[in-house]
């Protein structure tokens, strides 16, 4: 879920997606490992996965040992996750949330074991690393859109739709402005001076 705590909106979005992934994993009886760097995110990840397993009708398959708290040190966390990746050789890896300098280290290790990697972050400086080393990347606010879509929450979906309509309106205003500038606005300024 990234390396920031639950006060970061990216971590919250990653937890929503984690819930959906955990539910699917429980349905297929596949192991799920969610290493955490921050204490509150660790507790939240445990609850999200436990709830997902319960909703899938498999509460007995939930294993709290598969959601380990590793360390709060950035590169210690990266090294520990790399060790898990190299030992377990997972089929799929999700990197969703805030990442900093460890993003390329994690993504390259996942690539080296042949895992399908899905990344998503709103950290512009880390996006090139995820785009290069991962199979699929949610760029910027696509992380939040995926979270809203997967949650099905009307408030989040309405917010997403409102943002899209706002962007469309601004693009239209800009297009009209560019068009007026291209054709020359002398007739408009002369017309406005008459009032």
C-alpha positions as CSV (number, residue, x, y, z in Angstrom):
1,X,0.0,0.0,0.0
2,X,2.9,2.4,-0.5
3,X,5.2,3.8,2.2
4,X,3.0,6.5,3.8
5,X,0.5,6.2,6.6
6,X,-3.3,6.5,6.5
7,X,-3.2,10.3,6.5
8,X,-2.2,10.1,2.8
9,X,-5.1,9.9,0.3
10,X,-3.1,7.6,-1.9
11,X,-2.8,5.0,0.9
12,X,-6.6,5.3,1.5
13,X,-7.2,4.6,-2.2
14,X,-4.8,1.7,-2.1
15,X,-6.7,0.2,0.8
16,X,-10.0,0.3,-1.2
17,X,-8.3,-1.5,-4.1
18,X,-6.7,-4.0,-1.6
19,X,-10.1,-4.9,-0.4
20,X,-11.3,-5.8,-3.9
21,X,-8.1,-7.7,-4.7
22,X,-8.3,-9.6,-1.3
23,X,-11.9,-10.6,-2.0
24,X,-10.9,-12.0,-5.4
25,X,-7.9,-13.8,-3.9
26,X,-10.1,-15.3,-1.2
27,X,-12.5,-16.6,-3.8
28,X,-9.7,-18.3,-5.7
29,X,-8.0,-19.6,-2.5
30,X,-4.7,-18.0,-3.5
31,X,-2.1,-16.7,-1.0
32,X,-2.0,-12.9,-0.5
33,X,0.9,-11.2,1.2
34,X,0.6,-7.5,2.1
35,X,3.8,-6.1,3.7
36,X,3.4,-2.8,5.5
37,X,5.8,0.0,6.4
38,X,3.6,2.1,8.6
39,X,1.9,0.9,11.8
40,X,-1.6,2.4,11.1
41,X,-1.5,1.2,7.5
42,X,-0.5,-2.2,8.7
43,X,-3.5,-2.4,11.1
44,X,-5.8,-1.1,8.3
45,X,-4.5,-3.6,5.8
46,X,-5.2,-6.4,8.3
47,X,-8.8,-5.3,8.8
48,X,-9.4,-4.7,5.1
49,X,-8.1,-8.2,4.1
50,X,-10.0,-9.9,7.0
51,X,-13.2,-8.2,6.0
52,X,-12.7,-9.2,2.3
53,X,-12.1,-12.8,3.3
54,X,-15.3,-12.7,5.4
55,X,-17.3,-11.2,2.5
56,X,-16.0,-13.9,0.2
57,X,-17.3,-16.5,2.6
58,X,-13.8,-17.7,3.5
59,X,-13.0,-16.2,7.0
60,X,-11.1,-19.4,7.8
61,X,-8.6,-18.8,5.0
62,X,-7.5,-15.4,6.4
63,X,-4.0,-15.6,7.8
64,X,-2.8,-12.5,9.8
65,X,0.8,-13.6,9.3
66,X,0.5,-12.8,5.6
67,X,0.1,-9.1,6.5
68,X,3.5,-8.4,8.1
69,X,4.7,-5.2,9.6
70,X,8.3,-4.9,8.3
71,X,10.0,-1.7,9.4
72,X,9.5,2.1,9.2
73,X,12.9,2.5,7.5
74,X,12.4,3.3,3.8
75,X,15.2,1.2,2.4
76,X,14.9,-1.5,5.1
77,X,11.3,-1.9,3.9
78,X,12.4,-2.0,0.3
79,X,15.0,-4.7,1.1
80,X,12.5,-6.7,3.1
81,X,9.9,-6.6,0.3
82,X,12.6,-7.5,-2.2
83,X,13.4,-10.5,-0.1
84,X,9.8,-11.6,0.0
85,X,9.5,-11.2,-3.8
86,X,12.7,-13.2,-4.4
87,X,11.7,-16.0,-2.0
88,X,8.0,-16.3,-2.8
89,X,8.2,-15.5,-6.6
90,X,4.7,-14.1,-6.7
91,X,2.7,-14.2,-9.9
92,X,1.3,-10.7,-9.5
93,X,2.4,-7.6,-7.6
94,X,0.4,-4.5,-6.9
95,X,2.3,-1.3,-6.1
96,X,-0.5,1.2,-5.2
97,X,0.0,4.3,-3.1
98,X,2.8,6.7,-2.3
99,X,6.3,5.7,-3.3
100,X,9.6,7.5,-3.3
101,X,13.1,6.4,-4.1
102,X,12.3,2.7,-3.4
103,X,9.9,2.5,-6.4
104,X,12.5,1.4,-8.9
105,X,14.1,-1.1,-6.5
106,X,10.8,-2.8,-5.9
107,X,9.6,-2.7,-9.5
108,X,12.9,-4.1,-10.9
109,X,12.9,-6.9,-8.4
110,X,9.3,-7.8,-9.3
111,X,10.2,-7.7,-13.0
112,X,13.3,-9.9,-12.4
113,X,11.0,-12.8,-11.1
114,X,8.6,-12.4,-14.0
115,X,5.6,-11.2,-12.0
116,X,2.8,-9.3,-13.6
117,X,3.1,-5.9,-12.0
118,X,0.3,-3.3,-11.6
119,X,1.4,0.1,-10.2
120,X,-0.4,3.3,-9.4
121,X,0.8,6.4,-7.7
122,X,0.2,10.2,-7.9
123,X,3.9,10.9,-7.3
124,X,5.0,12.4,-10.6
125,X,8.7,11.7,-10.0
126,X,8.1,8.0,-9.5
127,X,5.8,7.4,-12.5
128,X,8.6,6.9,-15.0
129,X,10.1,4.1,-13.0
130,X,6.7,2.3,-12.7
131,X,5.9,2.9,-16.4
132,X,9.2,1.4,-17.3
133,X,9.3,-1.7,-15.0
134,X,5.6,-2.5,-14.6
135,X,3.1,-4.1,-17.0
136,X,0.3,-1.7,-16.1
137,X,0.5,1.7,-14.5
138,X,-2.3,3.9,-13.1
139,X,-1.0,7.4,-13.7
140,X,-1.8,10.1,-11.2
141,X,-5.5,10.5,-10.5
142,X,-6.2,7.2,-12.2
143,X,-5.4,5.6,-8.9
144,X,-8.2,7.6,-7.3
145,X,-10.6,6.8,-10.2
146,X,-9.9,3.1,-9.8
147,X,-10.5,3.3,-6.1
148,X,-13.8,5.1,-6.6
149,X,-14.9,2.7,-9.3
150,X,-14.0,-0.5,-7.4
151,X,-15.6,0.8,-4.1
152,X,-18.9,1.6,-5.8
153,X,-19.5,4.3,-3.2
154,X,-21.9,6.9,-4.7
155,X,-20.1,9.8,-3.0
156,X,-16.8,8.9,-4.6
157,X,-18.3,8.1,-8.0
158,X,-20.2,11.5,-7.9
159,X,-17.0,13.3,-7.0
160,X,-15.2,11.6,-9.9
161,X,-18.0,12.5,-12.3
162,X,-18.0,16.1,-11.1
163,X,-14.3,16.4,-11.7
164,X,-14.7,15.0,-15.2
165,X,-17.5,17.5,-16.0
166,X,-15.3,20.3,-14.6
167,X,-12.4,19.3,-16.7
168,X,-14.6,19.1,-19.8
169,X,-15.9,22.6,-19.1
170,X,-12.4,24.0,-18.7
171,X,-11.3,22.4,-21.9
172,X,-14.2,23.9,-23.8
173,X,-13.5,27.4,-22.4
174,X,-9.8,27.0,-23.4
175,X,-10.8,25.8,-26.9
176,X,-13.1,28.8,-27.3
177,X,-10.5,31.2,-26.1
178,X,-7.9,29.7,-28.5
179,X,-10.4,29.9,-31.3
180,X,-11.2,33.6,-30.6
181,X,-7.5,34.4,-30.4
182,X,-6.8,32.7,-33.7
183,X,-9.5,34.5,-35.6
184,X,-8.7,37.8,-33.9
185,X,-10.8,39.4,-31.3
186,X,-10.7,42.9,-32.7
187,X,-14.4,42.7,-33.6
188,X,-15.2,41.6,-30.1
189,X,-13.3,44.4,-28.4
190,X,-14.8,47.0,-30.7
191,X,-18.3,45.6,-30.0
192,X,-17.6,45.7,-26.2
193,X,-16.4,49.3,-26.4
194,X,-19.8,50.4,-27.7
195,X,-21.3,49.6,-24.3
